[in-house]
Amino acid sequence: MAEYWYNHKTGEVEEGPQSLGSDRDGPFATREEAARAPQIAQERARAWAEEDAADR
């Protein structure tokens, strides 16, 4: 089964880990999900910030 990664330097989706780990997010199950990696990261960061604020 293929895994997909989002490369932050190029903005491209890679099939399999082709670049440095510090340059990519993943793995994702689908190419479409990997393409949404920046949005997914923003959503997660927002949720974590809200959790932190609620814990205070």
C-alpha distance matrix in Angstrom:
0.0 3.8 6.6 10.0 13.5 17.0 19.6 23.0 25.0 23.9 22.7 19.7 16.0 14.0 10.5 10.1 13.3 15.9 19.0 21.1 20.0 23.2 22.4 19.1 17.7 14.3 11.6 11.1 8.5 10.1 12.2 15.2 15.0 14.8 17.8 19.6 19.4 23.1 24.1 22.0 23.7 27.1 26.6 25.7 28.7 31.0 30.1 30.6 33.9 35.1 34.3 36.3 39.1 39.3 39.5 42.6
3.8 0.0 3.8 6.7 10.1 13.6 16.0 19.5 21.4 20.1 19.1 16.0 12.3 10.2 6.8 6.8 10.3 12.7 15.7 18.1 17.2 20.3 19.1 15.9 14.9 11.8 9.4 9.0 7.3 8.1 9.4 12.8 12.8 11.9 14.7 17.0 16.6 20.3 21.6 19.9 21.4 24.7 24.7 24.1 26.7 29.2 28.7 29.2 32.3 33.7 33.3 35.0 37.8 38.3 38.6 41.5
6.6 3.8 0.0 3.8 6.9 10.5 13.1 16.4 18.6 17.8 16.6 13.9 10.3 8.5 6.0 5.4 8.0 11.0 13.5 15.4 14.1 17.0 15.9 12.5 11.2 8.0 5.7 5.8 5.5 7.0 8.2 11.4 10.5 9.1 12.4 14.3 13.4 17.0 18.6 16.6 17.9 21.3 21.5 20.6 23.1 25.7 25.4 25.7 28.8 30.3 29.9 31.5 34.3 35.0 35.2 38.0
10.0 6.7 3.8 0.0 3.8 6.9 9.8 13.1 15.3 14.3 12.9 10.3 6.6 5.6 4.7 5.5 7.4 9.8 11.7 13.8 12.8 15.2 13.4 10.0 8.9 6.6 5.4 5.0 6.3 6.2 5.8 9.0 8.3 6.0 8.9 11.3 10.4 13.9 15.7 14.3 15.5 18.8 19.3 18.9 21.2 23.7 23.8 24.4 27.1 28.8 28.8 30.3 32.9 33.8 34.3 36.9
13.5 10.1 6.9 3.8 0.0 3.8 6.4 9.5 12.0 11.5 10.3 8.4 5.6 5.1 6.5 6.6 6.4 8.4 9.1 10.9 9.7 11.6 9.7 6.2 5.6 4.7 5.2 6.2 9.0 9.1 7.9 10.3 9.1 5.7 8.3 10.4 8.5 11.4 13.9 12.8 13.2 16.5 17.7 17.2 18.9 21.7 22.2 22.4 24.8 26.9 27.1 28.2 30.8 32.1 32.5 34.8
17.0 13.6 10.5 6.9 3.8 0.0 3.8 6.3 9.1 8.7 6.9 6.0 4.6 6.2 9.0 9.9 9.2 10.1 9.6 11.1 10.3 11.0 8.3 5.3 5.2 6.5 8.2 8.5 11.6 10.8 8.8 10.1 9.1 5.3 6.3 8.3 6.3 8.4 11.4 11.2 11.3 14.1 15.9 15.9 17.1 19.8 20.9 21.3 23.2 25.4 26.1 27.0 29.3 30.9 31.6 33.6
19.6 16.0 13.1 9.8 6.4 3.8 0.0 3.8 5.6 5.7 5.4 5.4 6.1 7.0 10.5 11.0 9.3 9.0 7.3 8.8 9.0 9.1 5.6 4.3 6.7 9.1 11.0 12.0 15.1 14.4 12.0 13.5 12.8 9.1 9.2 11.3 9.2 10.0 13.5 13.8 13.1 15.7 18.1 18.0 18.5 21.3 22.9 22.9 24.5 27.1 27.9 28.3 30.6 32.6 33.1 34.8
23.0 19.5 16.4 13.1 9.5 6.3 3.8 0.0 3.8 5.6 5.1 7.5 9.2 10.7 14.2 14.7 12.7 12.3 9.9 10.3 10.2 8.8 5.4 5.6 7.7 11.0 13.4 14.3 17.7 17.0 14.7 15.3 14.4 11.0 10.5 11.5 9.1 8.4 12.2 13.1 11.7 13.6 16.6 16.7 16.5 19.3 21.3 21.2 22.2 25.0 26.2 26.3 28.3 30.6 31.3 32.6
25.0 21.4 18.6 15.3 12.0 9.1 5.6 3.8 0.0 3.8 5.9 8.2 10.7 11.8 15.5 16.0 13.7 12.3 9.5 10.0 11.3 9.6 6.1 7.9 10.9 14.1 16.3 17.4 20.6 19.7 17.0 18.0 17.6 14.0 13.2 14.8 12.8 11.9 15.6 16.8 15.3 17.0 20.2 20.3 19.8 22.5 24.8 24.5 25.3 28.3 29.5 29.4 31.3 33.8 34.4 35.5
23.9 20.1 17.8 14.3 11.5 8.7 5.7 5.6 3.8 0.0 3.8 5.3 8.6 10.0 13.8 15.1 13.6 11.9 10.0 11.8 13.3 12.6 8.8 9.5 12.2 14.7 16.5 17.1 19.8 18.3 15.1 16.2 16.5 13.1 11.7 14.0 12.9 12.5 15.9 17.4 16.7 18.3 21.2 21.8 21.8 24.2 26.4 26.6 27.5 30.2 31.5 31.8 33.6 36.0 36.8 38.1
22.7 19.1 16.6 12.9 10.3 6.9 5.4 5.1 5.9 3.8 0.0 3.8 7.0 9.7 13.3 15.1 14.1 13.3 11.9 13.7 14.2 13.5 9.9 9.3 10.9 13.2 15.0 14.9 17.6 15.8 12.7 13.1 13.4 10.3 8.3 10.4 9.8 9.3 12.4 14.2 13.9 15.4 18.1 19.1 19.4 21.5 23.6 24.2 25.2 27.6 29.1 29.6 31.3 33.5 34.6 36.0
19.7 16.0 13.9 10.3 8.4 6.0 5.4 7.5 8.2 5.3 3.8 0.0 3.8 6.4 10.0 12.2 12.0 11.1 10.8 13.4 14.2 14.5 10.9 9.6 11.0 12.3 13.6 13.3 15.4 13.4 10.0 11.2 12.1 8.9 7.4 10.6 10.3 11.2 14.0 15.2 15.6 17.5 19.7 20.5 21.4 23.6 25.3 26.0 27.4 29.6 30.8 31.7 33.6 35.5 36.5 38.2
16.0 12.3 10.3 6.6 5.6 4.6 6.1 9.2 10.7 8.6 7.0 3.8 0.0 3.8 6.8 9.3 9.9 9.9 10.6 13.4 13.5 14.6 11.5 9.1 9.6 9.9 10.5 10.0 11.8 9.9 6.7 8.7 9.5 6.3 6.1 9.6 9.4 11.5 13.9 14.2 15.1 17.6 19.1 19.6 21.1 23.4 24.6 25.3 27.2 29.2 30.1 31.2 33.4 34.9 35.8 37.8
14.0 10.2 8.5 5.6 5.1 6.2 7.0 10.7 11.8 10.0 9.7 6.4 3.8 0.0 3.8 5.9 6.7 6.6 8.4 11.5 12.1 14.0 11.3 9.1 10.1 9.7 9.8 10.2 11.8 10.6 8.1 11.2 11.7 8.5 9.5 12.8 12.0 14.4 17.0 16.8 17.3 20.3 21.7 21.7 23.2 25.9 26.7 27.1 29.3 31.4 31.9 32.9 35.3 36.8 37.4 39.5
10.5 6.8 6.0 4.7 6.5 9.0 10.5 14.2 15.5 13.8 13.3 10.0 6.8 3.8 0.0 3.8 6.7 7.5 10.4 13.5 13.7 16.3 14.2 11.6 12.0 10.4 9.4 9.7 10.2 9.4 7.9 11.6 12.2 9.6 11.4 14.6 14.0 17.0 19.2 18.4 19.4 22.5 23.5 23.2 25.2 27.8 28.2 28.6 31.2 33.1 33.2 34.5 37.1 38.2 38.7 41.1
10.1 6.8 5.4 5.5 6.6 9.9 11.0 14.7 16.0 15.1 15.1 12.2 9.3 5.9 3.8 0.0 3.8 6.0 9.1 11.6 11.5 14.6 13.3 10.8 11.2 9.4 8.1 9.7 10.6 11.2 10.6 14.2 13.8 11.2 13.7 16.4 15.0 18.0 20.4 19.1 19.5 23.0 24.0 23.1 25.0 27.9 28.1 28.1 30.8 32.8 32.6 33.7 36.6 37.7 37.8 40.2
13.3 10.3 8.0 7.4 6.4 9.2 9.3 12.7 13.7 13.6 14.1 12.0 9.9 6.7 6.7 3.8 0.0 3.8 5.9 7.9 7.8 11.1 10.2 8.2 9.4 8.5 8.1 10.8 12.8 13.6 12.8 16.0 15.2 12.0 14.4 16.7 14.6 17.1 20.0 18.7 18.4 21.9 23.3 22.2 23.5 26.8 27.2 26.7 29.2 31.6 31.4 32.1 35.0 36.4 36.3 38.5
15.9 12.7 11.0 9.8 8.4 10.1 9.0 12.3 12.3 11.9 13.3 11.1 9.9 6.6 7.5 6.0 3.8 0.0 3.8 7.1 8.8 11.5 9.9 9.1 11.4 11.5 11.5 13.8 15.8 15.9 14.3 17.5 17.2 13.7 15.3 18.1 16.2 18.2 21.4 20.8 20.3 23.5 25.4 24.5 25.5 28.7 29.6 29.1 31.3 33.9 33.9 34.4 37.2 38.9 38.8 40.8
19.0 15.7 13.5 11.7 9.1 9.6 7.3 9.9 9.5 10.0 11.9 10.8 10.6 8.4 10.4 9.1 5.9 3.8 0.0 3.8 6.4 8.4 6.7 7.1 10.3 11.5 12.4 14.9 17.6 17.7 16.0 18.6 18.0 14.3 15.5 17.9 15.5 16.9 20.4 20.0 18.9 21.9 24.2 23.3 23.7 27.0 28.2 27.5 29.3 32.2 32.4 32.5 35.2 37.2 37.1 38.8
21.1 18.1 15.4 13.8 10.9 11.1 8.8 10.3 10.0 11.8 13.7 13.4 13.4 11.5 13.5 11.6 7.9 7.1 3.8 0.0 3.8 5.4 5.4 6.9 10.1 11.8 13.1 16.1 19.2 19.8 18.5 20.8 19.6 15.9 17.4 19.2 16.2 17.2 20.8 20.1 18.4 21.4 23.8 22.4 22.5 26.0 27.2 26.0 27.7 30.8 30.8 30.6 33.4 35.5 35.1 36.6
20.0 17.2 14.1 12.8 9.7 10.3 9.0 10.2 11.3 13.3 14.2 14.2 13.5 12.1 13.7 11.5 7.8 8.8 6.4 3.8 0.0 3.8 5.4 5.5 7.6 9.2 10.7 14.0 17.2 18.4 17.7 19.7 17.9 14.5 16.6 17.7 14.4 15.6 18.9 17.7 15.8 19.1 21.2 19.4 19.7 23.3 24.1 22.7 24.8 27.8 27.5 27.3 30.3 32.2 31.7 33.4
23.2 20.3 17.0 15.2 11.6 11.0 9.1 8.8 9.6 12.6 13.5 14.5 14.6 14.0 16.3 14.6 11.1 11.5 8.4 5.4 3.8 0.0 3.8 5.7 8.1 10.9 13.0 15.9 19.5 20.4 19.3 20.8 18.9 15.5 17.0 17.7 14.1 14.4 17.9 17.1 14.6 17.4 20.0 18.4 17.9 21.5 22.8 21.2 22.8 26.0 26.0 25.5 28.3 30.5 30.1 31.5
22.4 19.1 15.9 13.4 9.7 8.3 5.6 5.4 6.1 8.8 9.9 10.9 11.5 11.3 14.2 13.3 10.2 9.9 6.7 5.4 5.4 3.8 0.0 3.8 7.3 10.4 12.6 14.9 18.4 18.6 16.9 18.4 17.0 13.4 14.2 15.4 12.3 12.4 16.1 16.0 13.9 16.6 19.4 18.4 18.1 21.5 23.1 22.1 23.5 26.6 27.1 26.9 29.4 31.6 31.7 33.0
19.1 15.9 12.5 10.0 6.2 5.3 4.3 5.6 7.9 9.5 9.3 9.6 9.1 9.1 11.6 10.8 8.2 9.1 7.1 6.9 5.5 5.7 3.8 0.0 3.8 6.7 9.0 11.1 14.6 15.0 13.6 15.1 13.5 9.9 11.4 12.5 9.4 10.5 14.0 13.3 11.9 15.0 17.2 16.3 16.7 20.0 21.2 20.6 22.4 25.2 25.5 25.8 28.4 30.3 30.5 32.2
17.7 14.9 11.2 8.9 5.6 5.2 6.7 7.7 10.9 12.2 10.9 11.0 9.6 10.1 12.0 11.2 9.4 11.4 10.3 10.1 7.6 8.1 7.3 3.8 0.0 3.8 6.5 8.3 12.1 12.9 12.3 13.3 10.9 7.9 10.1 10.4 7.0 8.9 11.8 10.3 9.2 12.7 14.3 13.1 14.2 17.4 18.1 17.7 20.0 22.5 22.6 23.2 25.9 27.5 27.7 29.8
14.3 11.8 8.0 6.6 4.7 6.5 9.1 11.0 14.1 14.7 13.2 12.3 9.9 9.7 10.4 9.4 8.5 11.5 11.5 11.8 9.2 10.9 10.4 6.7 3.8 0.0 2.8 5.1 8.8 10.3 10.6 12.1 9.5 7.1 10.4 10.9 8.0 11.1 13.1 10.9 10.8 14.6 15.3 14.0 15.8 18.9 18.9 18.7 21.5 23.5 23.3 24.4 27.2 28.3 28.5 30.9
11.6 9.4 5.7 5.4 5.2 8.2 11.0 13.4 16.3 16.5 15.0 13.6 10.5 9.8 9.4 8.1 8.1 11.5 12.4 13.1 10.7 13.0 12.6 9.0 6.5 2.8 0.0 3.8 6.7 8.9 10.0 12.0 9.5 7.7 11.3 12.1 10.0 13.4 15.1 12.7 13.1 16.8 17.1 15.7 18.0 20.9 20.5 20.5 23.5 25.3 24.8 26.2 29.1 29.9 30.0 32.6
11.1 9.0 5.8 5.0 6.2 8.5 12.0 14.3 17.4 17.1 14.9 13.3 10.0 10.2 9.7 9.7 10.8 13.8 14.9 16.1 14.0 15.9 14.9 11.1 8.3 5.1 3.8 0.0 3.8 5.6 7.3 8.7 6.2 5.5 9.2 9.8 8.7 12.5 13.4 11.1 12.6 16.0 15.8 15.1 17.8 20.2 19.7 20.4 23.4 24.7 24.5 26.3 28.9 29.5 30.1 32.8
8.5 7.3 5.5 6.3 9.0 11.6 15.1 17.7 20.6 19.8 17.6 15.4 11.8 11.8 10.2 10.6 12.8 15.8 17.6 19.2 17.2 19.5 18.4 14.6 12.1 8.8 6.7 3.8 0.0 3.8 7.1 8.7 7.0 7.7 11.0 11.8 11.7 15.6 15.9 13.7 15.8 18.9 18.2 17.7 20.8 22.8 22.0 23.0 26.1 27.1 26.8 28.9 31.5 31.7 32.3 35.3
10.1 8.1 7.0 6.2 9.1 10.8 14.4 17.0 19.7 18.3 15.8 13.4 9.9 10.6 9.4 11.2 13.6 15.9 17.7 19.8 18.4 20.4 18.6 15.0 12.9 10.3 8.9 5.6 3.8 0.0 3.8 5.3 5.3 6.4 8.7 10.1 11.1 14.7 15.0 13.6 16.1 18.8 18.3 18.6 21.6 23.3 23.0 24.4 27.1 28.1 28.2 30.4 32.6 33.1 34.1 36.9
12.2 9.4 8.2 5.8 7.9 8.8 12.0 14.7 17.0 15.1 12.7 10.0 6.7 8.1 7.9 10.6 12.8 14.3 16.0 18.5 17.7 19.3 16.9 13.6 12.3 10.6 10.0 7.3 7.1 3.8 0.0 3.8 5.5 5.1 6.2 8.8 10.1 13.4 14.2 13.6 15.9 18.4 18.6 19.2 21.8 23.5 23.8 25.2 27.6 28.8 29.4 31.3 33.4 34.2 35.4 37.9
15.2 12.8 11.4 9.0 10.3 10.1 13.5 15.3 18.0 16.2 13.1 11.2 8.7 11.2 11.6 14.2 16.0 17.5 18.6 20.8 19.7 20.8 18.4 15.1 13.3 12.1 12.0 8.7 8.7 5.3 3.8 0.0 3.8 5.4 5.1 6.5 9.1 11.9 11.8 11.7 14.6 16.5 16.3 17.6 20.2 21.4 21.8 23.7 25.9 26.7 27.6 29.8 31.5 32.3 33.7 36.3
15.0 12.8 10.5 8.3 9.1 9.1 12.8 14.4 17.6 16.5 13.4 12.1 9.5 11.7 12.2 13.8 15.2 17.2 18.0 19.6 17.9 18.9 17.0 13.5 10.9 9.5 9.5 6.2 7.0 5.3 5.5 3.8 0.0 3.8 5.4 5.2 6.7 10.1 9.8 8.7 11.6 13.9 13.4 14.2 17.0 18.5 18.5 20.2 22.7 23.6 24.2 26.4 28.3 29.0 30.3 32.9
14.8 11.9 9.1 6.0 5.7 5.3 9.1 11.0 14.0 13.1 10.3 8.9 6.3 8.5 9.6 11.2 12.0 13.7 14.3 15.9 14.5 15.5 13.4 9.9 7.9 7.1 7.7 5.5 7.7 6.4 5.1 5.4 3.8 0.0 3.8 5.3 5.1 8.7 9.9 9.1 10.9 13.6 14.2 14.6 16.8 18.9 19.4 20.5 22.8 24.3 24.9 26.6 28.7 29.8 30.8 33.2
17.8 14.7 12.4 8.9 8.3 6.3 9.2 10.5 13.2 11.7 8.3 7.4 6.1 9.5 11.4 13.7 14.4 15.3 15.5 17.4 16.6 17.0 14.2 11.4 10.1 10.4 11.3 9.2 11.0 8.7 6.2 5.1 5.4 3.8 0.0 3.8 5.5 7.7 8.8 9.5 11.5 13.3 14.3 15.6 17.4 19.0 20.1 21.6 23.4 24.8 26.0 27.6 29.3 30.6 32.0 34.2
19.6 17.0 14.3 11.3 10.4 8.3 11.3 11.5 14.8 14.0 10.4 10.6 9.6 12.8 14.6 16.4 16.7 18.1 17.9 19.2 17.7 17.7 15.4 12.5 10.4 10.9 12.1 9.8 11.8 10.1 8.8 6.5 5.2 5.3 3.8 0.0 3.8 5.7 5.4 6.1 8.7 10.1 10.6 12.3 14.3 15.5 16.6 18.4 20.1 21.3 22.6 24.4 25.9 27.1 28.7 30.8
19.4 16.6 13.4 10.4 8.5 6.3 9.2 9.1 12.8 12.9 9.8 10.3 9.4 12.0 14.0 15.0 14.6 16.2 15.5 16.2 14.4 14.1 12.3 9.4 7.0 8.0 10.0 8.7 11.7 11.1 10.1 9.1 6.7 5.1 5.5 3.8 0.0 3.8 5.5 5.0 6.1 8.6 9.8 10.4 12.1 14.2 15.2 16.3 18.2 19.9 20.9 22.3 24.2 25.6 26.8 28.9
23.1 20.3 17.0 13.9 11.4 8.4 10.0 8.4 11.9 12.5 9.3 11.2 11.5 14.4 17.0 18.0 17.1 18.2 16.9 17.2 15.6 14.4 12.4 10.5 8.9 11.1 13.4 12.5 15.6 14.7 13.4 11.9 10.1 8.7 7.7 5.7 3.8 0.0 3.8 5.5 5.2 6.3 8.7 10.0 10.6 12.4 14.4 15.4 16.5 18.5 20.1 21.1 22.6 24.5 25.8 27.5
24.1 21.6 18.6 15.7 13.9 11.4 13.5 12.2 15.6 15.9 12.4 14.0 13.9 17.0 19.2 20.4 20.0 21.4 20.4 20.8 18.9 17.9 16.1 14.0 11.8 13.1 15.1 13.4 15.9 15.0 14.2 11.8 9.8 9.9 8.8 5.4 5.5 3.8 0.0 3.8 5.4 5.1 6.2 8.6 9.9 10.6 12.4 14.3 15.3 16.6 18.4 20.0 21.1 22.7 24.5 26.3
22.0 19.9 16.6 14.3 12.8 11.2 13.8 13.1 16.8 17.4 14.2 15.2 14.2 16.8 18.4 19.1 18.7 20.8 20.0 20.1 17.7 17.1 16.0 13.3 10.3 10.9 12.7 11.1 13.7 13.6 13.6 11.7 8.7 9.1 9.5 6.1 5.0 5.5 3.8 0.0 3.8 5.5 5.1 6.2 8.6 9.9 10.6 12.3 14.2 15.4 16.5 18.3 20.0 21.1 22.6 24.8
23.7 21.4 17.9 15.5 13.2 11.3 13.1 11.7 15.3 16.7 13.9 15.6 15.1 17.3 19.4 19.5 18.4 20.3 18.9 18.4 15.8 14.6 13.9 11.9 9.2 10.8 13.1 12.6 15.8 16.1 15.9 14.6 11.6 10.9 11.5 8.7 6.1 5.2 5.4 3.8 0.0 3.8 5.5 5.1 6.1 8.6 9.9 10.5 12.2 14.2 15.3 16.3 18.3 19.9 21.0 22.9
27.1 24.7 21.3 18.8 16.5 14.1 15.7 13.6 17.0 18.3 15.4 17.5 17.6 20.3 22.5 23.0 21.9 23.5 21.9 21.4 19.1 17.4 16.6 15.0 12.7 14.6 16.8 16.0 18.9 18.8 18.4 16.5 13.9 13.6 13.3 10.1 8.6 6.3 5.1 5.5 3.8 0.0 3.8 5.5 5.1 6.1 8.6 9.9 10.5 12.3 14.2 15.3 16.5 18.3 20.0 21.5
26.6 24.7 21.5 19.3 17.7 15.9 18.1 16.6 20.2 21.2 18.1 19.7 19.1 21.7 23.5 24.0 23.3 25.4 24.2 23.8 21.2 20.0 19.4 17.2 14.3 15.3 17.1 15.8 18.2 18.3 18.6 16.3 13.4 14.2 14.3 10.6 9.8 8.7 6.2 5.1 5.5 3.8 0.0 3.8 5.5 5.2 6.2 8.7 10.0 10.7 12.4 14.3 15.4 16.6 18.5 20.5
25.7 24.1 20.6 18.9 17.2 15.9 18.0 16.7 20.3 21.8 19.1 20.5 19.6 21.7 23.2 23.1 22.2 24.5 23.3 22.4 19.4 18.4 18.4 16.3 13.1 14.0 15.7 15.1 17.7 18.6 19.2 17.6 14.2 14.6 15.6 12.3 10.4 10.0 8.6 6.2 5.1 5.5 3.8 0.0 3.8 5.4 5.1 6.1 8.6 9.8 10.5 12.2 14.2 15.3 16.5 18.8
28.7 26.7 23.1 21.2 18.9 17.1 18.5 16.5 19.8 21.8 19.4 21.4 21.1 23.2 25.2 25.0 23.5 25.5 23.7 22.5 19.7 17.9 18.1 16.7 14.2 15.8 18.0 17.8 20.8 21.6 21.8 20.2 17.0 16.8 17.4 14.3 12.1 10.6 9.9 8.6 6.1 5.1 5.5 3.8 0.0 3.8 5.5 5.1 6.1 8.6 9.8 10.5 12.2 14.2 15.3 16.9
31.0 29.2 25.7 23.7 21.7 19.8 21.3 19.3 22.5 24.2 21.5 23.6 23.4 25.9 27.8 27.9 26.8 28.7 27.0 26.0 23.3 21.5 21.5 20.0 17.4 18.9 20.9 20.2 22.8 23.3 23.5 21.4 18.5 18.9 19.0 15.5 14.2 12.4 10.6 9.9 8.6 6.1 5.2 5.4 3.8 0.0 3.8 5.5 5.1 6.2 8.7 9.9 10.6 12.3 14.3 15.8
30.1 28.7 25.4 23.8 22.2 20.9 22.9 21.3 24.8 26.4 23.6 25.3 24.6 26.7 28.2 28.1 27.2 29.6 28.2 27.2 24.1 22.8 23.1 21.2 18.1 18.9 20.5 19.7 22.0 23.0 23.8 21.8 18.5 19.4 20.1 16.6 15.2 14.4 12.4 10.6 9.9 8.6 6.2 5.1 5.5 3.8 0.0 3.8 5.5 5.1 6.2 8.7 9.9 10.6 12.4 14.7
30.6 29.2 25.7 24.4 22.4 21.3 22.9 21.2 24.5 26.6 24.2 26.0 25.3 27.1 28.6 28.1 26.7 29.1 27.5 26.0 22.7 21.2 22.1 20.6 17.7 18.7 20.5 20.4 23.0 24.4 25.2 23.7 20.2 20.5 21.6 18.4 16.3 15.4 14.3 12.3 10.5 9.9 8.7 6.1 5.1 5.5 3.8 0.0 3.8 5.4 5.0 6.1 8.6 9.8 10.5 12.7
33.9 32.3 28.8 27.1 24.8 23.2 24.5 22.2 25.3 27.5 25.2 27.4 27.2 29.3 31.2 30.8 29.2 31.3 29.3 27.7 24.8 22.8 23.5 22.4 20.0 21.5 23.5 23.4 26.1 27.1 27.6 25.9 22.7 22.8 23.4 20.1 18.2 16.5 15.3 14.2 12.2 10.5 10.0 8.6 6.1 5.1 5.5 3.8 0.0 3.8 5.4 5.1 6.2 8.6 9.9 11.0
35.1 33.7 30.3 28.8 26.9 25.4 27.1 25.0 28.3 30.2 27.6 29.6 29.2 31.4 33.1 32.8 31.6 33.9 32.2 30.8 27.8 26.0 26.6 25.2 22.5 23.5 25.3 24.7 27.1 28.1 28.8 26.7 23.6 24.3 24.8 21.3 19.9 18.5 16.6 15.4 14.2 12.3 10.7 9.8 8.6 6.2 5.1 5.4 3.8 0.0 3.8 5.4 5.1 6.2 8.7 10.2
34.3 33.3 29.9 28.8 27.1 26.1 27.9 26.2 29.5 31.5 29.1 30.8 30.1 31.9 33.2 32.6 31.4 33.9 32.4 30.8 27.5 26.0 27.1 25.5 22.6 23.3 24.8 24.5 26.8 28.2 29.4 27.6 24.2 24.9 26.0 22.6 20.9 20.1 18.4 16.5 15.3 14.2 12.4 10.5 9.8 8.7 6.2 5.0 5.4 3.8 0.0 3.8 5.4 5.1 6.2 8.9
36.3 35.0 31.5 30.3 28.2 27.0 28.3 26.3 29.4 31.8 29.6 31.7 31.2 32.9 34.5 33.7 32.1 34.4 32.5 30.6 27.3 25.5 26.9 25.8 23.2 24.4 26.2 26.3 28.9 30.4 31.3 29.8 26.4 26.6 27.6 24.4 22.3 21.1 20.0 18.3 16.3 15.3 14.3 12.2 10.5 9.9 8.7 6.1 5.1 5.4 3.8 0.0 3.8 5.4 5.1 6.6
39.1 37.8 34.3 32.9 30.8 29.3 30.6 28.3 31.3 33.6 31.3 33.6 33.4 35.3 37.1 36.6 35.0 37.2 35.2 33.4 30.3 28.3 29.4 28.4 25.9 27.2 29.1 28.9 31.5 32.6 33.4 31.5 28.3 28.7 29.3 25.9 24.2 22.6 21.1 20.0 18.3 16.5 15.4 14.2 12.2 10.6 9.9 8.6 6.2 5.1 5.4 3.8 0.0 3.8 5.5 5.5
39.3 38.3 35.0 33.8 32.1 30.9 32.6 30.6 33.8 36.0 33.5 35.5 34.9 36.8 38.2 37.7 36.4 38.9 37.2 35.5 32.2 30.5 31.6 30.3 27.5 28.3 29.9 29.5 31.7 33.1 34.2 32.3 29.0 29.8 30.6 27.1 25.6 24.5 22.7 21.1 19.9 18.3 16.6 15.3 14.2 12.3 10.6 9.8 8.6 6.2 5.1 5.4 3.8 0.0 3.8 5.5
39.5 38.6 35.2 34.3 32.5 31.6 33.1 31.3 34.4 36.8 34.6 36.5 35.8 37.4 38.7 37.8 36.3 38.8 37.1 35.1 31.7 30.1 31.7 30.5 27.7 28.5 30.0 30.1 32.3 34.1 35.4 33.7 30.3 30.8 32.0 28.7 26.8 25.8 24.5 22.6 21.0 20.0 18.5 16.5 15.3 14.3 12.4 10.5 9.9 8.7 6.2 5.1 5.5 3.8 0.0 3.8
42.6 41.5 38.0 36.9 34.8 33.6 34.8 32.6 35.5 38.1 36.0 38.2 37.8 39.5 41.1 40.2 38.5 40.8 38.8 36.6 33.4 31.5 33.0 32.2 29.8 30.9 32.6 32.8 35.3 36.9 37.9 36.3 32.9 33.2 34.2 30.8 28.9 27.5 26.3 24.8 22.9 21.5 20.5 18.8 16.9 15.8 14.7 12.7 11.0 10.2 8.9 6.6 5.5 5.5 3.8 0.0
